[in-house]
Amino acid sequence: MSGKENRVIDPKCVIVALDFSDSGEVMELVSGLDAANCRLKVGKELYTHCGPALVERLVADGFDVFLDLKFHDIPNTVAGACAAAADLGVWMVNVHALGGRRMMEAARAALEQKSHRPLLIAVTILTSMGESDLLEIGLSGSAQENVIRLAKLAEQAGLNGVVCSPLEVDVLNQLCGETFGFVTPGIRPVGAQVDDQKRVTTPVDALNAGSDYLVIGRPITAADDPLAALQAINSDIRQSFPITA
Ligand code: C5P
């Protein structure tokens, strides 16, 4: 991921979250999108319904795919799962930082063996968890303290970045190295419905705070014209930032 000084924005910084259960719906949406202007995220629901064949199809259609399966298991198993994701040709894959340093290092080492090497990022603390949830599973300290500790652990384990809230990016940016990247959901263009997200940030504000990639679902996928919704977001971004080739 790019350094933060004089940063320029990736022209495909928008990652469209494909939160569907049916490959027909996905292919209908994706046929209207352009692989030059966005990336795609396949999560647990879609993957469990449609499996690796759908991922391979999206990759074959030219899309960079973030396989958001949040692996969390013993190091050997997570390493094998990450290697399998690399073989599918995905652009990015993720693990839970709570799996620990050895698990993250094993995942990184497995990807280093691959000719096609996806970016490897970590989830720190799920944003659905509050401080009482954390206490219940034995994690003391505030959610933010836990996020910071786990992000630094992910960085030490050689991962490329973390998924985090746009509201956490600023502080993590100051504590992590220049090339450590941030992938942020909870994004809503000005005027868009908030849906079930609690705290949202606009695409431009999230990039200003230091996000590298923006995960955006319903503002694009539920729009009457998904391509127009994506183009409007990209156009706002392009008016505010220089774009890399
Ligand atoms: O439709 P919407 O833009 O809210 O979709 C956001 C996507 O980002 C969904 O795939 C959701 O699961 C994911 N996500 C999130 N908040 C997190 C982590 C992931 O909304 N903290």
Residues whose N, C-alpha, C, O or C-beta is under 5 A from the ligand:
A	BS01	C5P	A17 D19 T127 P185 G186 I187 V215 I216 G217 R218
